[in-house]
Amino acid sequence: MQRKLLILGVVLGVLAVILGAFGAHGLKHYLTLEELNSYETGIRYQFYHALLALIIANTSIFSNKTKNISFYSILTGVVLFSGSIYLLTTSSITGVSFKSIAILTPLGGVLLILSWLVLLFNLLKMRNK
């Protein structure tokens, strides 16, 4: 599970850098300020959770079960949250309306919150050593 979390963190991180640079340089002339701000929110949360995956991978205090839940909640949460934001904010460029997937953004957000809560729950149930 450590390897999967490390790969997830690195892939999410490199994609955040690429998409962030693309947004800052390639999209700034095509999107409104509000759309750019939303796009940057997707990038920011993707980056936060890339770092979280790397931290979890290198932490020995969590069980494999906890790491597994974290892996899938981070992966799915980022795809739904950030991915839907990317599609929604660039729909003016692509000409494709993605409004029907707008419900995925809060669902992804819930999964990202869950990834943090699973860690908190596991930390709270540990005994002081």
A tleap script that builds the chain and sets N, CA, C and O, in Angstrom:
source leaprc.protein.ff14SB
mol = sequence {
  NMET GLN ARG LYS LEU LEU ILE LEU GLY VAL
  VAL LEU GLY VAL LEU ALA VAL ILE LEU GLY
  ALA PHE GLY ALA HIE GLY LEU LYS HIE TYR
  LEU THR LEU GLU GLU LEU ASN SER TYR GLU
  THR GLY ILE ARG TYR GLN PHE TYR HIE ALA
  LEU LEU ALA LEU ILE ILE ALA ASN THR SER
  ILE PHE SER ASN LYS THR LYS ASN ILE SER
  PHE TYR SER ILE LEU THR GLY VAL VAL LEU
  PHE SER GLY SER ILE TYR LEU LEU THR THR
  SER SER ILE THR GLY VAL SER PHE LYS SER
  ILE ALA ILE LEU THR PRO LEU GLY GLY VAL
  LEU LEU ILE LEU SER TRP LEU VAL LEU LEU
  PHE ASN LEU LEU LYS MET ARG ASN CLYS
}
set mol.1.N position { 0.829 -1.203 0.000 }
set mol.1.CA position { 0.000 0.000 0.000 }
set mol.1.C position { 0.865 1.256 0.000 }
set mol.1.O position { 0.467 2.287 -0.542 }
set mol.2.N position { 2.048 1.170 0.608 }
set mol.2.CA position { 2.923 2.337 0.627 }
set mol.2.C position { 3.257 2.774 -0.793 }
set mol.2.O position { 3.212 3.965 -1.102 }
set mol.3.N position { 3.591 1.824 -1.653 }
set mol.3.CA position { 3.955 2.137 -3.041 }
set mol.3.C position { 2.789 2.787 -3.777 }
set mol.3.O position { 2.984 3.755 -4.513 }
set mol.4.N position { 1.581 2.265 -3.585 }
set mol.4.CA position { 0.405 2.831 -4.252 }
set mol.4.C position { 0.151 4.266 -3.804 }
set mol.4.O position { -0.168 5.124 -4.626 }
set mol.5.N position { 0.289 4.528 -2.527 }
set mol.5.CA position { 0.104 5.886 -2.016 }
set mol.5.C position { 1.183 6.834 -2.531 }
set mol.5.O position { 0.903 7.987 -2.858 }
set mol.6.N position { 2.422 6.337 -2.601 }
set mol.6.CA position { 3.498 7.170 -3.130 }
set mol.6.C position { 3.251 7.499 -4.603 }
set mol.6.O position { 3.424 8.643 -5.025 }
set mol.7.N position { 2.852 6.504 -5.374 }
set mol.7.CA position { 2.554 6.738 -6.794 }
set mol.7.C position { 1.389 7.710 -6.929 }
set mol.7.O position { 1.432 8.622 -7.754 }
set mol.8.N position { 0.349 7.517 -6.122 }
set mol.8.CA position { -0.797 8.424 -6.160 }
set mol.8.C position { -0.355 9.856 -5.860 }
set mol.8.O position { -0.724 10.784 -6.580 }
set mol.9.N position { 0.427 10.036 -4.811 }
set mol.9.CA position { 0.890 11.368 -4.436 }
set mol.9.C position { 1.720 12.016 -5.530 }
set mol.9.O position { 1.552 13.199 -5.826 }
set mol.10.N position { 2.605 11.251 -6.123 }
set mol.10.CA position { 3.471 11.795 -7.174 }
set mol.10.C position { 2.654 12.122 -8.431 }
set mol.10.O position { 2.834 13.186 -9.023 }
set mol.11.N position { 1.768 11.224 -8.838 }
set mol.11.CA position { 0.952 11.469 -10.039 }
set mol.11.C position { 0.036 12.678 -9.834 }
set mol.11.O position { -0.055 13.547 -10.701 }
set mol.12.N position { -0.638 12.731 -8.688 }
set mol.12.CA position { -1.498 13.890 -8.417 }
set mol.12.C position { -0.683 15.176 -8.354 }
set mol.12.O position { -1.131 16.222 -8.825 }
set mol.13.N position { 0.499 15.101 -7.779 }
set mol.13.CA position { 1.354 16.278 -7.684 }
set mol.13.C position { 1.832 16.764 -9.039 }
set mol.13.O position { 1.747 17.956 -9.334 }
set mol.14.N position { 2.331 15.863 -9.863 }
set mol.14.CA position { 2.830 16.276 -11.178 }
set mol.14.C position { 1.690 16.796 -12.052 }
set mol.14.O position { 1.869 17.754 -12.803 }
set mol.15.N position { 0.515 16.162 -11.954 }
set mol.15.CA position { -0.627 16.661 -12.719 }
set mol.15.C position { -1.086 18.030 -12.223 }
set mol.15.O position { -1.522 18.867 -13.013 }
set mol.16.N position { -0.986 18.253 -10.925 }
set mol.16.CA position { -1.351 19.564 -10.379 }
set mol.16.C position { -0.417 20.648 -10.902 }
set mol.16.O position { -0.860 21.748 -11.231 }
set mol.17.N position { 0.872 20.338 -10.978 }
set mol.17.CA position { 1.829 21.311 -11.503 }
set mol.17.C position { 1.547 21.576 -12.985 }
set mol.17.O position { 1.523 22.731 -13.413 }
set mol.18.N position { 1.338 20.528 -13.762 }
set mol.18.CA position { 1.070 20.681 -15.199 }
set mol.18.C position { -0.224 21.446 -15.431 }
set mol.18.O position { -0.257 22.403 -16.205 }
set mol.19.N position { -1.296 21.019 -14.756 }
set mol.19.CA position { -2.592 21.686 -14.941 }
set mol.19.C position { -2.568 23.113 -14.399 }
set mol.19.O position { -3.210 24.004 -14.954 }
set mol.20.N position { -1.834 23.322 -13.325 }
set mol.20.CA position { -1.707 24.672 -12.774 }
set mol.20.C position { -0.986 25.602 -13.734 }
set mol.20.O position { -1.410 26.739 -13.941 }
set mol.21.N position { 0.106 25.121 -14.322 }
set mol.21.CA position { 0.840 25.931 -15.294 }
set mol.21.C position { -0.015 26.190 -16.530 }
set mol.21.O position { -0.021 27.293 -17.075 }
set mol.22.N position { -0.734 25.161 -16.962 }
set mol.22.CA position { -1.622 25.328 -18.112 }
set mol.22.C position { -2.703 26.363 -17.817 }
set mol.22.O position { -3.035 27.185 -18.672 }
set mol.23.N position { -3.242 26.319 -16.619 }
set mol.23.CA position { -4.263 27.285 -16.233 }
set mol.23.C position { -3.722 28.694 -16.152 }
set mol.23.O position { -4.357 29.645 -16.608 }
set mol.24.N position { -2.528 28.823 -15.561 }
set mol.24.CA position { -1.941 30.152 -15.383 }
set mol.24.C position { -1.499 30.779 -16.699 }
set mol.24.O position { -1.570 31.997 -16.865 }
set mol.25.N position { -1.045 29.955 -17.628 }
set mol.25.CA position { -0.498 30.503 -18.872 }
set mol.25.C position { -1.397 30.278 -20.086 }
set mol.25.O position { -1.485 31.134 -20.967 }
set mol.26.N position { -2.062 29.124 -20.129 }
set mol.26.CA position { -2.848 28.799 -21.316 }
set mol.26.C position { -4.307 29.186 -21.249 }
set mol.26.O position { -4.942 29.412 -22.278 }
set mol.27.N position { -4.839 29.262 -20.049 }
set mol.27.CA position { -6.277 29.526 -19.913 }
set mol.27.C position { -6.607 30.951 -19.500 }
set mol.27.O position { -7.760 31.370 -19.605 }
set mol.28.N position { -5.619 31.700 -19.034 }
set mol.28.CA position { -5.923 33.018 -18.461 }
set mol.28.C position { -6.566 33.978 -19.457 }
set mol.28.O position { -7.254 34.914 -19.051 }
set mol.29.N position { -6.354 33.763 -20.736 }
set mol.29.CA position { -6.954 34.644 -21.742 }
set mol.29.C position { -8.330 34.166 -22.194 }
set mol.29.O position { -9.024 34.865 -22.933 }
set mol.30.N position { -8.720 32.975 -21.750 }
set mol.30.CA position { -9.963 32.380 -22.231 }
set mol.30.C position { -11.038 32.225 -21.163 }
set mol.30.O position { -12.220 32.083 -21.477 }
set mol.31.N position { -10.627 32.254 -19.912 }
set mol.31.CA position { -11.572 32.066 -18.816 }
set mol.31.C position { -11.792 33.380 -18.085 }
set mol.31.O position { -10.928 34.257 -18.062 }
set mol.32.N position { -12.964 33.490 -17.494 }
set mol.32.CA position { -13.236 34.660 -16.657 }
set mol.32.C position { -12.432 34.534 -15.364 }
set mol.32.O position { -11.908 33.464 -15.055 }
set mol.33.N position { -12.340 35.614 -14.625 }
set mol.33.CA position { -11.631 35.588 -13.345 }
set mol.33.C position { -12.273 34.575 -12.394 }
set mol.33.O position { -11.573 33.857 -11.680 }
set mol.34.N position { -13.586 34.524 -12.391 }
set mol.34.CA position { -14.297 33.568 -11.536 }
set mol.34.C position { -13.984 32.124 -11.952 }
set mol.34.O position { -13.775 31.266 -11.095 }
set mol.35.N position { -13.952 31.858 -13.240 }
set mol.35.CA position { -13.627 30.507 -13.718 }
set mol.35.C position { -12.184 30.147 -13.372 }
set mol.35.O position { -11.906 29.018 -12.968 }
set mol.36.N position { -11.275 31.092 -13.527 }
set mol.36.CA position { -9.870 30.841 -13.161 }
set mol.36.C position { -9.716 30.571 -11.671 }
set mol.36.O position { -8.941 29.702 -11.270 }
set mol.37.N position { -10.448 31.307 -10.856 }
set mol.37.CA position { -10.397 31.075 -9.405 }
set mol.37.C position { -10.912 29.684 -9.059 }
set mol.37.O position { -10.333 29.004 -8.213 }
set mol.38.N position { -11.980 29.260 -9.697 }
set mol.38.CA position { -12.511 27.910 -9.463 }
set mol.38.C position { -11.511 26.860 -9.918 }
set mol.38.O position { -11.273 25.875 -9.219 }
set mol.39.N position { -10.929 27.070 -11.086 }
set mol.39.CA position { -9.921 26.152 -11.623 }
set mol.39.C position { -8.763 26.023 -10.638 }
set mol.39.O position { -8.297 24.918 -10.359 }
set mol.40.N position { -8.304 27.155 -10.115 }
set mol.40.CA position { -7.204 27.147 -9.146 }
set mol.40.C position { -7.592 26.441 -7.849 }
set mol.40.O position { -6.739 25.843 -7.194 }
set mol.41.N position { -8.856 26.503 -7.475 }
set mol.41.CA position { -9.318 25.763 -6.297 }
set mol.41.C position { -9.145 24.264 -6.533 }
set mol.41.O position { -8.685 23.544 -5.647 }
set mol.42.N position { -9.510 23.799 -7.713 }
set mol.42.CA position { -9.314 22.385 -8.047 }
set mol.42.C position { -7.854 21.992 -7.965 }
set mol.42.O position { -7.524 20.933 -7.432 }
set mol.43.N position { -6.969 22.842 -8.494 }
set mol.43.CA position { -5.527 22.584 -8.443 }
set mol.43.C position { -5.041 22.524 -6.999 }
set mol.43.O position { -4.308 21.612 -6.614 }
set mol.44.N position { -5.455 23.498 -6.214 }
set mol.44.CA position { -5.001 23.593 -4.824 }
set mol.44.C position { -5.394 22.343 -4.029 }
set mol.44.O position { -4.567 21.769 -3.321 }
set mol.45.N position { -6.651 21.927 -4.148 }
set mol.45.CA position { -7.094 20.756 -3.397 }
set mol.45.C position { -6.432 19.484 -3.910 }
set mol.45.O position { -6.162 18.570 -3.130 }
set mol.46.N position { -6.173 19.416 -5.191 }
set mol.46.CA position { -5.452 18.263 -5.736 }
set mol.46.C position { -4.049 18.210 -5.138 }
set mol.46.O position { -3.569 17.142 -4.756 }
set mol.47.N position { -3.403 19.357 -5.059 }
set mol.47.CA position { -2.049 19.401 -4.504 }
set mol.47.C position { -2.044 19.045 -3.019 }
set mol.47.O position { -1.185 18.286 -2.569 }
set mol.48.N position { -2.992 19.583 -2.257 }
set mol.48.CA position { -3.065 19.248 -0.832 }
set mol.48.C position { -3.151 17.737 -0.637 }
set mol.48.O position { -2.491 17.172 0.234 }
set mol.49.N position { -3.968 17.100 -1.455 }
set mol.49.CA position { -4.194 15.675 -1.258 }
set mol.49.C position { -3.083 14.824 -1.853 }
set mol.49.O position { -2.908 13.672 -1.456 }
set mol.50.N position { -2.322 15.380 -2.805 }
set mol.50.CA position { -1.100 14.717 -3.264 }
set mol.50.C position { -0.117 14.645 -2.094 }
set mol.50.O position { 0.485 13.602 -1.839 }
set mol.51.N position { 0.034 15.757 -1.395 }
set mol.51.CA position { 0.932 15.794 -0.238 }
set mol.51.C position { 0.439 14.879 0.880 }
set mol.51.O position { 1.234 14.207 1.537 }
set mol.52.N position { -0.869 14.858 1.091 }
set mol.52.CA position { -1.425 13.975 2.110 }
set mol.52.C position { -1.110 12.510 1.799 }
set mol.52.O position { -0.730 11.752 2.691 }
set mol.53.N position { -1.268 12.116 0.540 }
set mol.53.CA position { -0.965 10.733 0.154 }
set mol.53.C position { 0.501 10.403 0.422 }
set mol.53.O position { 0.814 9.310 0.895 }
set mol.54.N position { 1.391 11.330 0.126 }
set mol.54.CA position { 2.823 11.105 0.377 }
set mol.54.C position { 3.111 10.980 1.865 }
set mol.54.O position { 3.925 10.153 2.276 }
set mol.55.N position { 2.447 11.796 2.671 }
set mol.55.CA position { 2.636 11.734 4.128 }
set mol.55.C position { 2.123 10.403 4.675 }
set mol.55.O position { 2.807 9.746 5.460 }
set mol.56.N position { 0.920 10.010 4.260 }
set mol.56.CA position { 0.345 8.748 4.752 }
set mol.56.C position { 1.242 7.573 4.375 }
set mol.56.O position { 1.465 6.669 5.180 }
set mol.57.N position { 1.751 7.591 3.155 }
set mol.57.CA position { 2.613 6.499 2.691 }
set mol.57.C position { 3.849 6.344 3.567 }
set mol.57.O position { 4.333 5.231 3.773 }
set mol.58.N position { 4.353 7.447 4.077 }
set mol.58.CA position { 5.588 7.421 4.856 }
set mol.58.C position { 5.358 7.442 6.364 }
set mol.58.O position { 6.280 7.707 7.135 }
set mol.59.N position { 4.140 7.166 6.774 }
set mol.59.CA position { 3.801 7.132 8.190 }
set mol.59.C position { 3.487 5.696 8.582 }
set mol.59.O position { 2.623 5.055 7.984 }
set mol.60.N position { 4.183 5.200 9.578 }
set mol.60.CA position { 4.009 3.797 9.971 }
set mol.60.C position { 2.921 3.596 11.026 }
set mol.60.O position { 2.624 2.458 11.392 }
set mol.61.N position { 2.328 4.676 11.518 }
set mol.61.CA position { 1.360 4.515 12.596 }
set mol.61.C position { -0.023 4.086 12.103 }
set mol.61.O position { -0.864 3.680 12.906 }
set mol.62.N position { -0.269 4.171 10.790 }
set mol.62.CA position { -1.578 3.786 10.263 }
set mol.62.C position { -1.532 2.366 9.724 }
set mol.62.O position { -0.543 1.947 9.123 }
set mol.63.N position { -2.615 1.634 9.949 }
set mol.63.CA position { -2.704 0.261 9.453 }
set mol.63.C position { -2.874 0.261 7.936 }
set mol.63.O position { -3.189 1.286 7.332 }
set mol.64.N position { -2.661 -0.900 7.339 }
set mol.64.CA position { -2.873 -1.022 5.894 }
set mol.64.C position { -4.327 -0.767 5.523 }
set mol.64.O position { -4.612 -0.231 4.452 }
set mol.65.N position { -5.245 -1.147 6.402 }
set mol.65.CA position { -6.666 -0.897 6.149 }
set mol.65.C position { -6.935 0.617 6.073 }
set mol.65.O position { -7.621 1.093 5.168 }
set mol.66.N position { -6.388 1.350 7.028 }
set mol.66.CA position { -6.550 2.805 7.035 }
set mol.66.C position { -5.907 3.423 5.801 }
set mol.66.O position { -6.480 4.319 5.181 }
set mol.67.N position { -4.723 2.948 5.446 }
set mol.67.CA position { -4.043 3.458 4.259 }
set mol.67.C position { -4.839 3.142 2.991 }
set mol.67.O position { -4.898 3.952 2.067 }
set mol.68.N position { -5.441 1.973 2.961 }
set mol.68.CA position { -6.245 1.571 1.809 }
set mol.68.C position { -7.478 2.468 1.653 }
set mol.68.O position { -7.793 2.922 0.552 }
set mol.69.N position { -8.160 2.713 2.757 }
set mol.69.CA position { -9.334 3.605 2.732 }
set mol.69.C position { -8.905 5.000 2.305 }
set mol.69.O position { -9.581 5.644 1.502 }
set mol.70.N position { -7.791 5.465 2.838 }
set mol.70.CA position { -7.279 6.792 2.488 }
set mol.70.C position { -6.941 6.869 1.004 }
set mol.70.O position { -7.279 7.845 0.334 }
set mol.71.N position { -6.273 5.840 0.495 }
set mol.71.CA position { -5.903 5.809 -0.924 }
set mol.71.C position { -7.127 5.991 -1.812 }
set mol.71.O position { -7.149 6.858 -2.685 }
set mol.72.N position { -8.142 5.167 -1.584 }
set mol.72.CA position { -9.315 5.214 -2.462 }
set mol.72.C position { -10.161 6.462 -2.262 }
set mol.72.O position { -10.749 6.966 -3.219 }
set mol.73.N position { -10.234 6.970 -1.034 }
set mol.73.CA position { -11.011 8.197 -0.824 }
set mol.73.C position { -10.293 9.411 -1.413 }
set mol.73.O position { -10.944 10.318 -1.932 }
set mol.74.N position { -8.968 9.440 -1.339 }
set mol.74.CA position { -8.210 10.536 -1.956 }
set mol.74.C position { -8.308 10.448 -3.471 }
set mol.74.O position { -8.610 11.444 -4.127 }
set mol.75.N position { -8.060 9.283 -4.030 }
set mol.75.CA position { -8.107 9.112 -5.479 }
set mol.75.C position { -9.473 9.489 -6.040 }
set mol.75.O position { -9.571 10.305 -6.957 }
set mol.76.N position { -10.517 8.896 -5.491 }
set mol.76.CA position { -11.867 9.158 -5.983 }
set mol.76.C position { -12.291 10.589 -5.695 }
set mol.76.O position { -12.926 11.232 -6.531 }
set mol.77.N position { -11.945 11.087 -4.523 }
set mol.77.CA position { -12.297 12.458 -4.160 }
set mol.77.C position { -11.670 13.486 -5.080 }
set mol.77.O position { -12.341 14.424 -5.508 }
set mol.78.N position { -10.393 13.323 -5.390 }
set mol.78.CA position { -9.713 14.277 -6.278 }
set mol.78.C position { -10.282 14.190 -7.691 }
set mol.78.O position { -10.508 15.218 -8.330 }
set mol.79.N position { -10.515 12.978 -8.185 }
set mol.79.CA position { -11.081 12.829 -9.528 }
set mol.79.C position { -12.442 13.512 -9.604 }
set mol.79.O position { -12.720 14.246 -10.552 }
set mol.80.N position { -13.286 13.269 -8.610 }
set mol.80.CA position { -14.631 13.854 -8.638 }
set mol.80.C position { -14.613 15.350 -8.346 }
set mol.80.O position { -15.253 16.128 -9.054 }
set mol.81.N position { -13.885 15.757 -7.310 }
set mol.81.CA position { -13.882 17.168 -6.917 }
set mol.81.C position { -13.112 18.020 -7.930 }
set mol.81.O position { -13.687 18.877 -8.600 }
set mol.82.N position { -11.819 17.774 -8.029 }
set mol.82.CA position { -10.999 18.594 -8.917 }
set mol.82.C position { -11.358 18.356 -10.381 }
set mol.82.O position { -11.460 19.300 -11.164 }
set mol.83.N position { -11.546 17.097 -10.743 }
set mol.83.CA position { -11.878 16.781 -12.132 }
set mol.83.C position { -13.146 17.467 -12.609 }
set mol.83.O position { -13.189 18.000 -13.718 }
set mol.84.N position { -14.176 17.455 -11.776 }
set mol.84.CA position { -15.427 18.113 -12.173 }
set mol.84.C position { -15.250 19.626 -12.259 }
set mol.84.O position { -15.847 20.277 -13.117 }
set mol.85.N position { -14.428 20.185 -11.370 }
set mol.85.CA position { -14.155 21.625 -11.434 }
set mol.85.C position { -13.435 21.971 -12.739 }
set mol.85.O position { -13.762 22.968 -13.383 }
set mol.86.N position { -12.457 21.149 -13.127 }
set mol.86.CA position { -11.737 21.410 -14.374 }
set mol.86.C position { -12.698 21.397 -15.566 }
set mol.86.O position { -12.640 22.269 -16.433 }
set mol.87.N position { -13.570 20.411 -15.597 }
set mol.87.CA position { -14.527 20.314 -16.704 }
set mol.87.C position { -15.532 21.461 -16.684 }
set mol.87.O position { -15.821 22.054 -17.723 }
set mol.88.N position { -16.057 21.769 -15.516 }
set mol.88.CA position { -17.060 22.836 -15.410 }
set mol.88.C position { -16.476 24.204 -15.778 }
set mol.88.O position { -17.135 24.996 -16.451 }
set mol.89.N position { -15.258 24.479 -15.347 }
set mol.89.CA position { -14.681 25.807 -15.600 }
set mol.89.C position { -14.221 25.979 -17.043 }
set mol.89.O position { -14.126 27.108 -17.526 }
set mol.90.N position { -13.936 24.895 -17.729 }
set mol.90.CA position { -13.463 25.010 -19.112 }
set mol.90.C position { -14.556 24.745 -20.139 }
set mol.90.O position { -14.272 24.657 -21.334 }
set mol.91.N position { -15.791 24.619 -19.694 }
set mol.91.CA position { -16.873 24.328 -20.639 }
set mol.91.C position { -17.087 25.461 -21.641 }
set mol.91.O position { -17.571 25.216 -22.746 }
set mol.92.N position { -16.736 26.694 -21.279 }
set mol.92.CA position { -16.875 27.802 -22.228 }
set mol.92.C position { -15.879 27.664 -23.379 }
set mol.92.O position { -16.124 28.173 -24.473 }
set mol.93.N position { -14.779 26.990 -23.144 }
set mol.93.CA position { -13.770 26.775 -24.192 }
set mol.93.C position { -14.126 25.559 -25.043 }
set mol.93.O position { -14.046 25.599 -26.271 }
set mol.94.N position { -14.519 24.484 -24.373 }
set mol.94.CA position { -14.801 23.241 -25.092 }
set mol.94.C position { -16.145 23.270 -25.803 }
set mol.94.O position { -16.363 22.527 -26.760 }
set mol.95.N position { -17.041 24.125 -25.340 }
set mol.95.CA position { -18.373 24.181 -25.927 }
set mol.95.C position { -19.276 23.066 -25.448 }
set mol.95.O position { -20.392 22.906 -25.943 }
set mol.96.N position { -18.796 22.292 -24.484 }
set mol.96.CA position { -19.572 21.180 -23.936 }
set mol.96.C position { -20.082 21.588 -22.556 }
set mol.96.O position { -19.312 22.030 -21.703 }
set mol.97.N position { -21.369 21.436 -22.352 }
set mol.97.CA position { -21.941 21.773 -21.052 }
set mol.97.C position { -21.775 20.586 -20.104 }
set mol.97.O position { -22.268 19.488 -20.363 }
set mol.98.N position { -21.087 20.828 -19.028 }
set mol.98.CA position { -20.864 19.787 -18.025 }
set mol.98.C position { -21.709 20.033 -16.781 }
set mol.98.O position { -21.417 19.478 -15.722 }
set mol.99.N position { -22.743 20.849 -16.890 }
set mol.99.CA position { -23.567 21.187 -15.727 }
set mol.99.C position { -24.197 19.958 -15.091 }
set mol.99.O position { -24.479 19.947 -13.893 }
set mol.100.N position { -24.418 18.916 -15.898 }
set mol.100.CA position { -25.043 17.707 -15.354 }
set mol.100.C position { -24.123 16.967 -14.383 }
set mol.100.O position { -24.600 16.152 -13.593 }
set mol.101.N position { -22.828 17.231 -14.425 }
set mol.101.CA position { -21.913 16.557 -13.493 }
set mol.101.C position { -21.569 17.425 -12.289 }
set mol.101.O position { -20.724 17.048 -11.477 }
set mol.102.N position { -22.208 18.571 -12.166 }
set mol.102.CA position { -21.902 19.485 -11.060 }
set mol.102.C position { -22.104 18.832 -9.696 }
set mol.102.O position { -21.463 19.231 -8.724 }
set mol.103.N position { -22.976 17.844 -9.608 }
set mol.103.CA position { -23.216 17.149 -8.334 }
set mol.103.C position { -21.974 16.366 -7.886 }
set mol.103.O position { -21.837 16.042 -6.706 }
set mol.104.N position { -21.077 16.067 -8.820 }
set mol.104.CA position { -19.877 15.305 -8.469 }
set mol.104.C position { -18.900 16.122 -7.623 }
set mol.104.O position { -18.123 15.560 -6.851 }
set mol.105.N position { -18.939 17.431 -7.766 }
set mol.105.CA position { -18.005 18.281 -7.008 }
set mol.105.C position { -18.203 18.127 -5.499 }
set mol.105.O position { -17.238 17.836 -4.793 }
set mol.106.N position { -19.422 18.313 -4.981 }
set mol.106.CA position { -19.572 18.128 -3.530 }
set mol.106.C position { -19.389 16.677 -3.089 }
set mol.106.O position { -18.930 16.424 -1.975 }
set mol.107.N position { -19.737 15.737 -3.937 }
set mol.107.CA position { -19.515 14.324 -3.604 }
set mol.107.C position { -18.019 14.053 -3.452 }
set mol.107.O position { -17.597 13.369 -2.519 }
set mol.108.N position { -17.227 14.589 -4.368 }
set mol.108.CA position { -15.776 14.464 -4.258 }
set mol.108.C position { -15.254 15.149 -3.012 }
set mol.108.O position { -14.354 14.638 -2.345 }
set mol.109.N position { -15.821 16.310 -2.696 }
set mol.109.CA position { -15.430 17.024 -1.487 }
set mol.109.C position { -15.698 16.209 -0.230 }
set mol.109.O position { -14.890 16.210 0.699 }
set mol.110.N position { -16.817 15.522 -0.201 }
set mol.110.CA position { -17.150 14.658 0.944 }
set mol.110.C position { -16.117 13.542 1.072 }
set mol.110.O position { -15.707 13.203 2.182 }
set mol.111.N position { -15.698 12.973 -0.045 }
set mol.111.CA position { -14.686 11.910 0.006 }
set mol.111.C position { -13.336 12.446 0.485 }
set mol.111.O position { -12.609 11.751 1.195 }
set mol.112.N position { -13.000 13.672 0.100 }
set mol.112.CA position { -11.751 14.268 0.588 }
set mol.112.C position { -11.828 14.519 2.090 }
set mol.112.O position { -10.857 14.287 2.811 }
set mol.113.N position { -12.966 14.986 2.558 }
set mol.113.CA position { -13.169 15.172 4.003 }
set mol.113.C position { -13.079 13.829 4.708 }
set mol.113.O position { -12.476 13.726 5.776 }
set mol.114.N position { -13.673 12.801 4.118 }
set mol.114.CA position { -13.629 11.461 4.689 }
set mol.114.C position { -12.186 10.983 4.852 }
set mol.114.O position { -11.849 10.352 5.854 }
set mol.115.N position { -11.339 11.281 3.872 }
set mol.115.CA position { -9.945 10.838 3.973 }
set mol.115.C position { -9.267 11.423 5.215 }
set mol.115.O position { -8.469 10.747 5.865 }
set mol.116.N position { -9.581 12.660 5.537 }
set mol.116.CA position { -9.027 13.291 6.743 }
set mol.116.C position { -9.668 12.722 8.010 }
set mol.116.O position { -8.984 12.479 9.003 }
set mol.117.N position { -10.987 12.511 7.968 }
set mol.117.CA position { -11.684 11.995 9.149 }
set mol.117.C position { -11.266 10.576 9.496 }
set mol.117.O position { -11.196 10.228 10.675 }
set mol.118.N position { -10.990 9.760 8.507 }
set mol.118.CA position { -10.513 8.397 8.759 }
set mol.118.C position { -9.193 8.454 9.512 }
set mol.118.O position { -8.968 7.687 10.449 }
set mol.119.N position { -8.331 9.358 9.102 }
set mol.119.CA position { -7.044 9.508 9.799 }
set mol.119.C position { -7.242 10.005 11.226 }
set mol.119.O position { -6.630 9.494 12.164 }
set mol.120.N position { -8.102 11.003 11.378 }
set mol.120.CA position { -8.376 11.537 12.710 }
set mol.120.C position { -8.954 10.457 13.619 }
set mol.120.O position { -8.514 10.306 14.759 }
set mol.121.N position { -9.922 9.715 13.130 }
set mol.121.CA position { -10.535 8.643 13.910 }
set mol.121.C position { -9.479 7.636 14.359 }
set mol.121.O position { -9.477 7.206 15.512 }
set mol.122.N position { -8.590 7.266 13.457 }
set mol.122.CA position { -7.552 6.305 13.802 }
set mol.122.C position { -6.534 6.865 14.792 }
set mol.122.O position { -6.027 6.134 15.642 }
set mol.123.N position { -6.239 8.134 14.688 }
set mol.123.CA position { -5.335 8.763 15.637 }
set mol.123.C position { -5.961 8.837 17.032 }
set mol.123.O position { -5.292 8.601 18.039 }
set mol.124.N position { -7.254 9.168 17.073 }
set mol.124.CA position { -7.934 9.288 18.364 }
set mol.124.C position { -8.080 7.944 19.072 }
set mol.124.O position { -8.093 7.894 20.302 }
set mol.125.N position { -8.189 6.866 18.321 }
set mol.125.CA position { -8.359 5.570 18.981 }
set mol.125.C position { -7.038 4.918 19.371 }
set mol.125.O position { -7.030 3.876 20.025 }
set mol.126.N position { -5.923 5.523 18.975 }
set mol.126.CA position { -4.613 4.998 19.379 }
set mol.126.C position { -4.364 5.344 20.834 }
set mol.126.O position { -4.770 6.399 21.322 }
set mol.127.N position { -3.711 4.461 21.491 }
set mol.127.CA position { -3.349 4.710 22.883 }
set mol.127.C position { -2.060 5.512 22.918 }
set mol.127.O position { -1.213 5.389 22.033 }
set mol.128.N position { -1.923 6.330 23.943 }
set mol.128.CA position { -0.673 7.071 24.115 }
set mol.128.C position { 0.458 6.104 24.384 }
set mol.128.O position { 0.322 5.176 25.182 }
set mol.129.N position { 1.553 6.323 23.726 }
set mol.129.CA position { 2.710 5.426 23.913 }
set mol.129.C position { 3.851 6.159 24.539 }
set mol.129.O position { 4.907 5.572 24.774 }
savepdb mol mol.pdb
quit
